[in-house]
Amino acid sequence: MKNTAFILLIGLLGGLLGGCNKYLEVQPDDTMVVPKTLSDLQALLDNTNRMNLQRTPNFSEASADDYFLPGNQFDNIEVELQRIYTWQVKDYLFQNDWSIAYEPIFIANLCLEQLQEIPASSNLSTWNQIKGASLFFRSYYYQQLLWTYAPAYDPATAAKDWGIVLRNTSDFNEPSQRATVQQSYDRVLHDAKEAAALLPDLPALPMRPSKAAAYGLLARTFLSMRMYDSAYQYADAALRIKNDLMNFNGDADINGSITEQVPFRMFNKEILFYTEMATTNYIINPSTVAVDSNIIKQYSPQDLRLIALYTPVDNAYHFKGSYTGNEWQYFTGIATDELFLIRAEGAARTGKLEQAKSDLRALLISRWDKTCAPPVVEPASAIEAIDLILDERRKELYMRGLRWMDIKRLNKEGRNITLQRSVAGKLYKLQPNDKYFALPLPKDIVSSNVPQNP
């Protein structure tokens, strides 16, 4: 693998999106090497530390309702983290989720631009894969930023609501301008669809994008937009390529037993695309936060997820079941279990009740104690099916970077999910559809003439 591409990154990425309305705080110099070959560009995209690992926002999950700080943990964390926990964040600086997510976007743009200097005829298959992967990465992180920093998609207001900054160039002199929610989602969908047309069905490595992952990204996006028929179609397209589920009774991708502290292998059969949650301002460290008791109460005794995903500690439960292969990081990539739930929800909301039941049943059987009677999945109506599927999303997809988006979209439909935390006898609440659900932008970004959220 060539090193020239990384020389460029060492010089350029240190100050990404910090302190001004440019990508960079550091000007390039004459010693930096510009990637010129397909191998160089692939090397950039294969730099997993920049593109996959600890990259997706944690600000949103830290603001959601799947956890609490037990005992005196609140007193032991920094003031900035206390403000995150109580929905009082105002001014904060680089380095943060915003800047971390824009790094792979910069790399994707650089690859797309340099690709235009290389004839496609030199190696059409590789050329297409690099273009598709670059578009996928840009779309993927734009979506992550939208879910964190923009309001829920509403077709009535999307053309005027603030979205994110769409950086479609690597030119750090290009001013940053905030797009609308509609423009932002249009870009996510455009890039993901184009990526799907260029990528192979499955990747050589799960850190690389693929057609199945692009379909999964589109399914996620349409779900967050409440366009359920499209969410169903793309989840179905992804699952037609890969629909493996681990059997929690015993599986080659389980490290011995689900009772182990690290039960799942890092690249297990369910993973279509691998990313991890960022650890900046890491209030939600799995070893310190406790799982919301309302989630724990929902598991049936026959449901193996209770012992696979959690471990009891001091009258509470801590999460241990991430697909990262370790105890301290959260998997946030695209996996088949999530796609089964997206397809099930899309089916239930579009008149395909039997398909919804079939998908839900398939997932639960893979998680159910085989020595017990199989799970009964017989909702009498679409409404009952949707309620059941939404419960399963919380039970199956803990800390995947999805809950904040779910709350936002469901409150748009009138679910009236109110968040509350009690700290030293004081109750903090976040009401449904509060403006704070579009989390505040970093101070250094706002100071560069990018509008702050209301």
Stockholm file with secondary structure:
# STOCKHOLM 1.0

chainA/1-454         MKNTAFILLIGLLGGLLGGCNKYLEVQPDDTMVVPKTLSDLQALLDNTNRMNLQRTPNFSEASADDYFLPGNQFDNIEVELQRIYTWQVKDYLFQNDWSIAYEPIFIANLCLEQLQEIPASSNLSTWNQIKGASLFFRSYYYQQLLWTYAPAYDPATAAKDWGIVLRNTSDFNEPSQRATVQQSYDRVLHDAKEAAALLPDLPALPMRPSKAAAYGLLARTFLSMRMYDSAYQYADAALRIKNDLMNFNGDADINGSITEQVPFRMFNKEILFYTEMATTNYIINPSTVAVDSNIIKQYSPQDLRLIALYTPVDNAYHFKGSYTGNEWQYFTGIATDELFLIRAEGAARTGKLEQAKSDLRALLISRWDKTCAPPVVEPASAIEAIDLILDERRKELYMRGLRWMDIKRLNKEGRNITLQRSVAGKLYKLQPNDKYFALPLPKDIVSSNVPQNP
#=GR chainA/1-454 SS CCSHHHHHHHHHGGGTTCSSSSSCSSCCCTTCCCCCSHHHHHHHHTCHHHHTTTCBCSHHHHHSSSEECCTTGGGGSCHHHHHHHTTCCCCCCSSSHHHHHHHHHHHHHHHHHHHTTSCGGGCHHHHHHHHHHHHHHHHHHHHHHHHHHSCCCCTTTTTTSEEEECCCSCCTTSCCCEEEHHHHHHHHHHHHHHHHHHSCSSCSSTTSCCHHHHHHHHHHHHHHTTCHHHHHHHHHHHHHHCCCCCCTTSCTTBSSCTTSSSCBCTTCTTEEECCBBCCTTCTTCTTTCEECHHHHTTCCTTBTHHHHHEEEETTEEEECCCTTSSSSCCBCSEEHHHHHHHHHHHHHHTTCHHHHHHHHHHHHHHHBCTTSCCCCCCCSSHHHHHHHHHHHHHHHSTTSSCHHHHHHHHHHTTCCCCEEEEETTEEEEECTTCGGGSCCCCHHHHTTTCCCCC
#=GC SS_cons         CCSHHHHHHHHHGGGTTCSSSSSCSSCCCTTCCCCCSHHHHHHHHTCHHHHTTTCBCSHHHHHSSSEECCTTGGGGSCHHHHHHHTTCCCCCCSSSHHHHHHHHHHHHHHHHHHHTTSCGGGCHHHHHHHHHHHHHHHHHHHHHHHHHHSCCCCTTTTTTSEEEECCCSCCTTSCCCEEEHHHHHHHHHHHHHHHHHHSCSSCSSTTSCCHHHHHHHHHHHHHHTTCHHHHHHHHHHHHHHCCCCCCTTSCTTBSSCTTSSSCBCTTCTTEEECCBBCCTTCTTCTTTCEECHHHHTTCCTTBTHHHHHEEEETTEEEECCCTTSSSSCCBCSEEHHHHHHHHHHHHHHTTCHHHHHHHHHHHHHHHBCTTSCCCCCCCSSHHHHHHHHHHHHHHHSTTSSCHHHHHHHHHHTTCCCCEEEEETTEEEEECTTCGGGSCCCCHHHHTTTCCCCC
//
